[in-house]
Amino acid sequence: MKEAQETIPHLFRCPISLDLLKDPVTLCTGHTYERSSIQKWLASGNLTCPVTMQRLHDPSFVPNNTLRHLITQWLQMSDQINPHCVSAIDSMSALRSKLESDEFSFGYKIQVLQRVKILYEESPCNSCLIQFGFLSVLLELVFGQTEAKLSQEYQEFVEQALGFVVTVVSLDQIQSLNVLMEESKLSRFLVLFSHGTAMVKISLCHLVEAISSSVQAKDLSALLGSSTELLHEIVQLLHHNSEASDAATKAIWSLSKLEQNIDNLVAEGAVSGLITYILNAQQRERSSIRVGMAAIEKLLVIRRAKEEVMNNPNGVNAIVKMVFRVSDHGGSESAVSSLISLCYDSVEAREEAIKDGVLSQLLLLLQSQCSAMTKTKARVLLKLLRSKWVEDKRKL
């Protein structure tokens, strides 16, 4: 072994024992320790993270296999391992310390974060670096600064930090975002969404999308979906006709995957907001239009959502226009499914759809290169409109 001959990278040492990590485990705060050392710490009645002294909302820990693998490489193949990788790890450690320090301003930390981005992009082991607690540091800086004023300097840092978090967070790191289960951090999340810059709001929408797309963060998705303040802010973005509205649409679509969120989304005006988004997106050919249509389809499982569409003067018309689009068929299947749901038990919906040209739209769709499933649903809708038309005539 070359352990005695080499300078051990800082992040390969246990913060408690200062010895080389042999069985690294990571707490919910993102910091990694030797298993035996952290077990003794917790067994002594300590319910905080030894590095940050932050109270643990979850005292369990998980093996840090990425770090273990890298240490094994360093021990067994230090003559072959890319020296830039170990150098980058030590550089990242130094930069992380600067970010954690209260001695530096947010203006200075913006410069530090720029250096971190460069290291992340250039390092041959960038997939490993993020495992060393760096993501949790950024989350703490953004959502843990409950007393920080929303100064221009602070908001610039938050923009940069959130943009980086969105870039690097992946499904196996999504649990790091569970820190938002803490009341103070969720409160800060809402403050930033209400008063943050456009870029901050876009990044927060992306985080909502990531959280609600992961089964590992189901409880957090439910918590976000229960916040009427947050849902109201997201829905308002739908009316902006900008990149923010695209991000909001994806956030709503992801939140709607959890059935218990649907009632709250509809109550906060998501249906009307999505109709506005679709109409604006049709004019500009925005790529997220299919996501918006899919979100409406999800919301239409409840009666109130159907009523919202019917009460909106552009509701049925917006959906009919999505049935067939010359540029692509993105959203066609969701549009047809939505009309089936609306028209099945509503004479008004059927009359409105026919008046808005749904029949010609369906015929064009059937002649197009859309999927077999979409064509099947189009035939179902045509049959439904015809049979209901005959039935209505008989009643007259």
C-alpha positions as CSV (number, residue, x, y, z in Angstrom):
1,M,0.0,0.0,0.0
2,K,1.1,3.5,-0.7
3,E,-1.0,5.1,2.0
4,A,2.0,6.1,4.0
5,Q,3.9,7.4,1.0
6,E,1.1,9.5,-0.5
7,T,-0.7,12.6,0.8
8,I,-4.2,11.5,1.5
9,P,-6.7,13.7,-0.3
10,H,-8.8,15.6,2.3
11,L,-12.1,14.1,1.2
12,F,-10.7,10.6,1.6
13,R,-10.4,11.2,5.4
14,C,-13.1,10.8,8.0
15,P,-13.9,14.2,9.5
16,I,-14.2,12.6,12.9
17,S,-11.1,10.3,13.1
18,L,-9.1,12.0,10.4
19,D,-8.0,8.5,9.2
20,L,-8.4,7.2,5.7
21,L,-12.0,6.1,5.1
22,K,-12.4,2.3,4.8
23,D,-16.2,2.0,5.1
24,P,-17.6,5.4,4.1
25,V,-21.2,6.2,4.8
26,T,-23.1,9.4,4.1
27,L,-25.6,11.2,6.3
28,C,-28.7,13.0,5.0
29,T,-26.7,16.2,5.2
30,G,-24.5,14.9,2.4
31,H,-21.3,14.6,4.6
32,T,-19.4,11.3,4.6
33,Y,-17.9,9.5,7.6
34,E,-16.2,6.2,8.6
35,R,-19.1,3.9,9.6
36,S,-17.7,3.0,13.0
37,S,-17.0,6.7,13.8
38,I,-20.4,8.0,13.0
39,Q,-22.1,5.0,14.8
40,K,-20.2,5.9,18.0
41,W,-21.2,9.6,17.5
42,L,-24.9,8.8,17.2
43,A,-24.8,6.1,19.9
44,S,-23.5,8.8,22.3
45,G,-26.8,10.6,21.9
46,N,-25.7,13.2,19.3
47,L,-28.4,14.0,16.7
48,T,-26.4,16.4,14.7
49,C,-24.0,16.3,11.7
50,P,-20.5,16.5,13.2
51,V,-19.2,18.8,10.4
52,T,-22.1,21.3,10.2
53,M,-23.7,20.6,13.6
54,Q,-27.0,20.7,11.7
55,R,-29.8,18.7,13.4
56,L,-30.5,15.5,11.6
57,H,-34.1,15.1,10.4
58,D,-33.1,11.5,9.5
59,P,-30.3,9.8,11.5
60,S,-29.8,6.9,9.0
61,F,-26.9,6.7,6.6
62,V,-26.1,5.0,3.3
63,P,-22.9,3.5,1.9
64,N,-21.0,5.9,-0.3
65,N,-19.9,3.3,-2.9
66,T,-18.6,5.9,-5.3
67,L,-16.2,7.3,-2.8
68,R,-15.2,3.8,-1.6
69,H,-14.4,2.8,-5.3
70,L,-12.3,5.9,-5.8
71,I,-10.3,5.3,-2.6
72,T,-9.7,1.7,-3.7
73,Q,-8.4,3.0,-7.0
74,W,-6.2,5.5,-5.2
75,L,-4.7,2.8,-2.9
76,Q,-4.2,0.1,-5.5
77,M,-3.5,2.0,-8.7
78,S,-2.1,5.3,-7.5
79,D,0.6,5.0,-10.2
80,Q,-2.0,4.8,-12.9
81,I,-4.9,6.9,-11.6
82,N,-5.2,10.2,-13.3
83,P,-3.3,12.7,-11.1
84,H,-5.7,15.5,-12.2
85,C,-8.5,13.6,-10.6
86,V,-7.0,13.6,-7.1
87,S,-5.8,17.1,-7.6
88,A,-9.4,18.2,-8.5
89,I,-10.7,16.4,-5.4
90,D,-8.4,18.4,-3.2
91,S,-9.2,21.6,-5.1
92,M,-12.9,20.9,-4.7
93,S,-12.4,20.4,-1.0
94,A,-10.7,23.8,-0.6
95,L,-13.4,25.5,-2.6
96,R,-16.1,23.8,-0.6
97,S,-14.5,25.1,2.6
98,K,-14.7,28.6,1.2
99,L,-18.3,28.2,0.3
100,E,-19.1,26.9,3.8
101,S,-17.2,29.7,5.6
102,D,-19.1,32.7,7.0
103,E,-16.0,34.9,6.4
104,F,-16.7,35.3,2.7
105,S,-19.3,37.4,1.0
106,F,-21.8,36.0,-1.5
107,G,-20.0,38.1,-4.1
108,Y,-16.8,36.2,-3.4
109,K,-18.7,32.9,-3.3
110,I,-20.0,33.5,-6.8
111,Q,-16.4,33.5,-8.0
112,V,-15.8,30.3,-6.0
113,L,-18.8,28.7,-7.7
114,Q,-17.5,29.7,-11.1
115,R,-14.3,27.8,-10.3
116,V,-16.3,24.8,-9.1
117,K,-18.1,24.7,-12.4
118,I,-14.9,24.7,-14.4
119,L,-13.5,21.9,-12.2
120,Y,-16.7,19.9,-12.6
121,E,-16.7,20.3,-16.4
122,E,-12.9,19.6,-16.8
123,S,-12.3,16.9,-14.2
124,P,-12.0,13.3,-15.6
125,C,-14.0,12.2,-12.5
126,N,-16.7,14.8,-12.3
127,S,-19.3,12.2,-11.7
128,C,-17.5,11.4,-8.4
129,L,-16.9,14.9,-7.1
130,I,-20.6,15.7,-6.6
131,Q,-20.8,12.7,-4.3
132,F,-18.6,14.3,-1.6
133,G,-21.2,16.5,0.0
134,F,-20.9,19.4,-2.4
135,L,-24.5,19.3,-3.5
136,S,-25.7,19.5,0.1
137,V,-23.4,22.5,0.7
138,L,-25.1,24.4,-2.1
139,L,-28.6,23.4,-0.9
140,E,-27.7,24.6,2.6
141,L,-26.4,27.9,1.2
142,V,-29.5,28.5,-0.9
143,F,-32.3,27.3,1.5
144,G,-30.6,27.4,4.9
145,Q,-30.0,31.2,4.8
146,T,-33.3,31.9,6.4
147,E,-32.2,35.3,7.7
148,A,-30.3,36.5,4.6
149,K,-31.8,39.5,2.9
150,L,-32.7,39.2,-0.8
151,S,-29.9,41.5,-1.9
152,Q,-28.8,41.7,-5.5
153,E,-25.6,39.9,-4.6
154,Y,-27.4,37.1,-2.7
155,Q,-29.9,36.6,-5.6
156,E,-27.0,36.5,-8.1
157,F,-25.4,33.7,-6.0
158,V,-28.7,31.9,-5.7
159,E,-29.2,32.0,-9.5
160,Q,-25.7,30.6,-10.0
161,A,-26.1,27.9,-7.3
162,L,-29.5,26.7,-8.4
163,G,-28.5,26.6,-12.0
164,F,-25.5,24.3,-11.0
165,V,-27.7,22.2,-8.8
166,V,-30.2,21.6,-11.6
167,T,-27.3,20.7,-13.9
168,V,-25.7,18.1,-11.6
169,V,-28.6,16.6,-9.7
170,S,-29.6,13.1,-10.9
171,L,-32.0,10.4,-9.9
172,D,-29.5,8.8,-7.5
173,Q,-28.9,12.2,-5.8
174,I,-32.5,13.3,-5.6
175,Q,-32.7,12.4,-1.9
176,S,-30.5,15.3,-1.2
177,L,-33.5,17.5,-2.0
178,N,-35.4,16.0,0.9
179,V,-33.8,18.7,3.1
180,L,-36.8,20.7,1.8
181,M,-38.9,18.6,4.2
182,E,-37.6,20.9,6.9
183,E,-40.1,23.6,7.6
184,S,-37.5,26.4,7.6
185,K,-36.0,25.3,4.2
186,L,-39.4,24.9,2.6
187,S,-40.3,28.4,3.8
188,R,-37.1,29.8,2.2
189,F,-38.0,27.9,-1.0
190,L,-41.3,29.7,-1.1
191,V,-39.7,33.1,-0.3
192,L,-37.3,32.6,-3.3
193,F,-40.2,31.5,-5.5
194,S,-42.3,34.6,-4.6
195,H,-39.5,37.2,-4.6
196,G,-36.7,35.7,-6.6
197,T,-35.5,36.6,-10.1
198,A,-37.0,35.0,-13.3
199,M,-34.0,32.6,-13.5
200,V,-34.4,31.6,-9.8
201,K,-38.0,30.8,-10.5
202,I,-37.1,28.8,-13.6
203,S,-34.5,26.7,-11.6
204,L,-37.0,26.1,-8.8
205,C,-39.5,24.9,-11.3
206,H,-36.9,22.5,-12.6
207,L,-36.3,21.2,-9.1
208,V,-40.0,20.7,-8.6
209,E,-40.0,18.7,-11.8
210,A,-37.1,16.6,-10.7
211,I,-38.6,16.0,-7.2
212,S,-42.0,15.0,-8.6
213,S,-40.5,12.7,-11.2
214,S,-38.8,10.6,-8.6
215,V,-40.4,7.9,-6.4
216,Q,-37.6,8.5,-3.9
217,A,-39.0,12.0,-3.2
218,K,-42.7,11.1,-3.2
219,D,-43.3,12.6,0.3
220,L,-41.6,15.8,-0.7
221,S,-43.7,16.0,-3.9
222,A,-46.8,15.6,-1.8
223,L,-45.6,18.4,0.5
224,L,-45.0,20.7,-2.4
225,G,-48.3,19.8,-3.9
226,S,-50.1,20.7,-0.6
227,S,-48.6,24.3,-0.6
228,T,-51.2,26.5,-2.2
229,E,-48.7,29.4,-2.1
230,L,-46.3,27.4,-4.3
231,L,-48.9,26.2,-6.7
232,H,-50.3,29.7,-7.1
233,E,-46.8,31.0,-8.0
234,I,-46.2,28.2,-10.5
235,V,-49.6,28.7,-12.1
236,Q,-49.0,32.5,-12.5
237,L,-45.8,31.7,-14.5
238,L,-48.0,30.0,-17.1
239,H,-49.3,33.4,-18.2
240,H,-45.8,34.8,-18.9
241,N,-45.3,33.3,-22.4
242,S,-41.6,32.8,-21.8
243,E,-39.0,30.3,-20.7
244,A,-40.5,30.5,-17.3
245,S,-43.9,29.3,-18.6
246,D,-42.2,26.3,-20.2
247,A,-40.6,25.4,-16.9
248,A,-43.9,25.9,-15.0
249,T,-45.7,23.6,-17.4
250,K,-43.2,20.8,-16.8
251,A,-43.4,21.4,-13.0
252,I,-47.2,21.1,-13.1
253,W,-47.1,18.0,-15.3
254,S,-44.7,16.3,-12.9
255,L,-46.8,17.3,-9.8
256,S,-49.9,15.9,-11.4
257,K,-48.3,12.5,-11.5
258,L,-49.2,12.2,-7.8
259,E,-53.0,11.8,-7.7
260,Q,-53.3,13.7,-4.4
261,N,-51.8,16.8,-5.9
262,I,-54.5,17.1,-8.7
263,D,-57.3,18.7,-6.6
264,N,-54.9,21.4,-5.3
265,L,-53.6,22.1,-8.8
266,V,-57.1,22.6,-10.2
267,A,-58.1,24.7,-7.2
268,E,-55.2,27.1,-7.9
269,G,-56.2,27.6,-11.5
270,A,-53.9,25.2,-13.3
271,V,-56.5,24.3,-16.0
272,S,-57.1,27.9,-17.1
273,G,-53.3,28.6,-16.9
274,L,-52.5,25.6,-19.1
275,I,-55.1,26.6,-21.6
276,T,-53.5,30.1,-21.8
277,Y,-50.1,28.5,-22.1
278,I,-51.3,26.2,-25.0
279,L,-52.8,29.0,-26.9
280,N,-49.7,31.1,-26.6
281,A,-47.5,28.1,-27.4
282,Q,-49.4,27.3,-30.5
283,Q,-48.5,30.8,-31.9
284,R,-44.8,30.3,-31.1
285,E,-44.5,26.6,-31.6
286,R,-43.0,26.1,-28.2
287,S,-41.7,22.5,-27.6
288,S,-43.3,22.1,-24.2
289,I,-46.8,22.4,-25.7
290,R,-47.2,18.6,-25.7
291,V,-46.4,18.6,-22.0
292,G,-49.0,21.2,-21.3
293,M,-51.6,19.1,-23.2
294,A,-50.6,16.0,-21.3
295,A,-51.0,17.9,-18.0
296,I,-54.5,19.0,-18.9
297,E,-55.3,15.3,-19.7
298,K,-54.1,14.3,-16.2
299,L,-56.1,17.0,-14.5
300,L,-59.4,16.0,-16.3
301,V,-59.8,13.0,-14.1
302,I,-61.8,15.2,-11.7
303,R,-65.1,16.9,-12.5
304,R,-64.0,20.3,-11.4
305,A,-61.3,20.3,-14.0
306,K,-63.9,19.5,-16.7
307,E,-66.0,22.4,-15.4
308,E,-63.0,24.7,-15.6
309,V,-62.5,23.8,-19.3
310,M,-66.1,24.4,-20.1
311,N,-66.2,27.7,-18.2
312,N,-63.2,29.0,-20.1
313,P,-64.3,30.7,-23.3
314,N,-61.2,29.3,-25.1
315,G,-61.1,25.9,-23.3
316,V,-62.6,23.4,-25.8
317,N,-61.2,25.4,-28.8
318,A,-57.7,25.2,-27.4
319,I,-57.9,21.5,-27.1
320,V,-59.5,21.0,-30.5
321,K,-56.6,22.9,-32.1
322,M,-54.2,20.4,-30.5
323,V,-55.8,17.4,-32.2
324,F,-54.0,18.0,-35.5
325,R,-51.0,20.2,-36.0
326,V,-49.1,20.3,-39.3
327,S,-45.7,20.7,-37.7
328,D,-45.9,17.6,-35.5
329,H,-48.3,15.4,-33.6
330,G,-47.0,16.1,-30.2
331,G,-49.9,16.4,-27.9
332,S,-52.5,14.9,-30.3
333,E,-53.1,11.8,-28.3
334,S,-53.6,13.8,-25.1
335,A,-55.9,16.2,-26.9
336,V,-58.1,13.4,-28.3
337,S,-58.2,11.7,-24.8
338,S,-59.1,14.9,-23.2
339,L,-62.0,15.5,-25.7
340,I,-63.3,11.9,-25.1
341,S,-63.3,12.7,-21.4
342,L,-65.1,16.0,-21.9
343,C,-67.6,14.9,-24.6
344,Y,-68.7,11.6,-23.1
345,D,-71.3,13.1,-20.7
346,S,-71.6,16.7,-21.9
347,V,-73.8,17.8,-24.7
348,E,-72.3,21.3,-24.5
349,A,-68.8,19.9,-24.9
350,R,-69.8,17.9,-28.0
351,E,-71.5,20.9,-29.6
352,E,-68.6,23.1,-28.8
353,A,-66.1,20.7,-30.2
354,I,-68.0,20.2,-33.4
355,K,-68.5,23.9,-33.8
356,D,-64.7,24.4,-33.4
357,G,-64.0,21.9,-36.2
358,V,-63.0,18.7,-34.4
359,L,-64.4,16.5,-37.1
360,S,-62.1,17.8,-39.8
361,Q,-59.2,17.8,-37.3
362,L,-59.9,14.1,-36.6
363,L,-60.1,13.2,-40.3
364,L,-56.8,14.9,-41.0
365,L,-55.2,13.1,-38.0
366,L,-56.4,9.7,-39.3
367,Q,-54.6,10.4,-42.6
368,S,-51.4,11.5,-40.9
369,Q,-48.3,9.5,-39.7
370,C,-49.4,9.7,-36.1
371,S,-49.1,6.6,-33.8
372,A,-51.5,3.7,-34.0
373,M,-52.8,4.4,-30.5
374,T,-53.6,8.0,-31.4
375,K,-55.5,6.8,-34.5
376,T,-57.4,4.3,-32.3
377,K,-58.5,7.0,-29.9
378,A,-59.4,9.3,-32.8
379,R,-61.8,6.7,-34.1
380,V,-63.3,6.3,-30.6
381,L,-63.9,10.0,-30.4
382,L,-65.5,10.1,-33.9
383,K,-67.8,7.1,-33.0
384,L,-68.7,8.8,-29.7
385,L,-69.6,12.1,-31.4
386,R,-71.7,10.3,-34.0
387,S,-73.5,8.1,-31.5
388,K,-74.2,10.9,-29.0
389,W,-75.4,13.1,-31.9
390,V,-77.9,10.4,-32.9
391,E,-78.9,9.9,-29.3
392,D,-79.4,13.7,-28.8
393,K,-81.5,13.9,-32.0
394,R,-83.8,11.1,-30.7
395,K,-84.4,12.9,-27.5
396,L,-85.5,16.0,-29.4
